[in-house]
């Protein structure tokens, strides 16, 4: 009886930990159904894409959370909430893909992003809003958009390629919103 309870508990933990992996891409492939023996090792460029996407996403979420407390601008706060939700979900999906493909995903922003986060934390008011929208809205979303477009065309792993393709329009939407927020008299 005791071993049965341990086995059930173990299965519950395993299913809880693996649930993000079960998300299907818009292309309809379910990465979680790939058998371990069928999982190809990611190429160097595919690993770089995943790592760069994750460190940028982690920084974006962290900056957005910071802006919820720093900014008094409702439009900036609304944009920050959207990035926390959208990019947070994307980070979970990328993390699951990286893990499934045998890669240890990064757990914190990179050196450059940490420097940008420190700079953002030191600013106040409109200066903080402008840096956040420019750095984590326009520049980060633009770089991510280009990375996802590139991966959707050139990734070696077919599942990663389909996943990247399914996310391109989301980056374009967030980039357009950041650009309009930066240009709007009402936004900043």
C-alpha positions in Angstrom: 0.0 0.0 0.0 2.8 2.4 0.9 4.6 1.7 -2.4 1.4 2.2 -4.3 0.9 5.7 -2.7 4.5 6.6 -3.5 4.0 5.5 -7.1 0.8 7.5 -7.4 2.5 10.6 -5.8 5.4 10.2 -8.2 3.2 10.0 -11.2 1.2 13.1 -10.1 4.4 15.1 -9.7 5.7 14.0 -13.0 2.5 14.9 -14.8 2.5 18.3 -13.1 6.1 19.0 -14.1 5.6 17.9 -17.7 2.2 19.7 -18.3 3.7 22.8 -20.0 5.3 20.4 -22.6 1.9 19.2 -23.6 1.0 22.5 -25.2 0.5 22.2 -28.9 1.8 24.7 -31.4 -0.5 26.3 -33.9 1.1 24.1 -36.5 -0.6 21.2 -34.8 2.5 19.2 -33.7 2.7 18.0 -30.2 6.3 17.9 -29.1 5.5 15.9 -26.0 4.5 12.9 -28.2 8.0 12.5 -29.6 9.7 9.5 -28.1 13.1 10.0 -26.4 14.8 7.9 -29.1 13.3 10.1 -31.8 14.4 13.4 -30.3 17.3 14.8 -32.3 20.0 16.7 -30.6 19.6 20.4 -31.4 22.1 22.0 -33.7 24.2 24.8 -32.3 22.1 27.5 -34.1 18.9 26.0 -32.7 20.4 26.0 -29.2 21.5 29.6 -29.6 18.1 30.6 -30.7 16.4 29.0 -27.7 19.0 30.4 -25.2 18.9 33.9 -26.7 15.1 33.9 -26.7 14.9 32.7 -23.1 17.4 35.2 -21.7 15.6 38.1 -23.5 12.2 36.8 -22.4 13.3 36.5 -18.8 14.7 40.1 -18.9 11.5 41.4 -20.5 9.3 39.9 -17.8 11.5 41.1 -15.0 11.6 44.7 -16.5 7.8 44.6 -16.9 7.3 43.6 -13.3 9.5 46.4 -12.3 7.5 48.9 -14.3 4.3 47.9 -12.6 5.7 49.4 -9.5 7.8 52.2 -11.0 5.5 53.7 -13.7 2.6 56.0 -13.0 1.6 55.9 -16.7 -1.5 53.6 -17.1 -0.6 52.8 -20.8 2.9 51.8 -19.8 1.5 49.6 -17.0 -1.0 48.1 -19.4 1.8 47.2 -21.8 3.9 45.8 -19.0 1.0 43.6 -17.9 0.6 42.3 -21.5 4.3 41.5 -21.7 4.3 39.7 -18.4 1.4 37.5 -19.6 2.5 36.9 -23.2 6.2 36.6 -22.7 5.9 34.7 -19.5 3.8 32.1 -21.3 6.3 32.0 -24.2 9.1 31.6 -21.7 7.3 28.5 -20.2 6.9 27.0 -23.7 10.5 27.7 -24.7 11.7 26.3 -21.4 9.7 23.1 -22.0 10.9 22.7 -25.5 14.6 23.2 -24.5 14.2 20.7 -21.7 12.5 18.2 -23.9 15.2 18.6 -26.5 17.9 17.8 -23.9 19.1 21.4 -23.3 19.4 23.0 -19.8 17.5 26.3 -20.3 18.8 29.5 -18.8 17.1 30.6 -15.6 18.1 34.3 -15.5 18.7 37.1 -17.9 22.1 37.4 -19.6 24.8 39.9 -18.6 23.7 42.6 -21.1 20.1 42.3 -19.9 21.0 42.4 -16.2 22.9 45.7 -17.0 19.8 47.1 -18.8 17.6 46.1 -15.8 20.0 47.8 -13.4 19.9 51.0 -15.5 16.1 50.8 -15.7 15.8 50.4 -11.9 17.9 53.5 -11.4 15.5 55.7 -13.4 12.3 57.3 -12.3 9.2 58.7 -13.9 9.1 59.5 -17.6 12.7 58.6 -18.1 12.0 55.0 -16.8 8.9 54.8 -19.0 10.8 55.9 -22.1 13.7 53.5 -21.5 11.4 50.6 -20.8 9.3 51.1 -23.9 12.3 51.6 -26.1 14.5 48.9 -24.7 12.1 46.2 -23.7 9.3 47.1 -26.0 10.7 48.2 -29.3 14.3 46.9 -29.4 13.7 43.6 -27.5 10.5 42.8 -29.5 12.1 43.7 -32.7 15.2 41.5 -32.0 12.9 38.7 -30.9 10.8 39.1 -34.0 13.8 38.8 -36.3 15.1 35.8 -34.3 11.7 34.0 -34.6 11.4 34.8 -38.3 14.9 33.5 -38.9 14.1 30.3 -36.9 10.8 29.8 -38.7 12.7 29.8 -41.9 16.1 28.2 -41.0 15.8 26.1 -37.8 17.2 22.6 -38.2 14.7 21.1 -35.9 11.3 20.8 -37.7 9.3 21.1 -34.5 11.2 24.2 -33.3 10.8 25.7 -36.8 7.0 25.3 -36.6 6.8 26.6 -33.1 8.8 29.7 -34.1 6.6 30.3 -37.1 3.5 30.1 -34.9 4.8 33.0 -32.7 5.9 35.5 -35.3 2.6 37.5 -35.4 2.6 37.8 -31.6 5.9 39.6 -31.7 4.8 41.8 -34.5 1.7 42.8 -32.5 3.7 43.6 -29.4 6.3 45.5 -31.4 3.6 47.6 -33.1 2.0 48.4 -29.8 5.4 49.5 -28.3 6.1 51.7 -31.3 2.7 53.4 -31.0 3.1 53.8 -27.3 6.5 55.4 -27.8 5.1 57.9 -30.4 1.9 58.7 -28.7 1.5 61.9 -26.8 -0.9 60.0 -24.5 1.4 57.1 -24.0 4.4 59.0 -22.7 
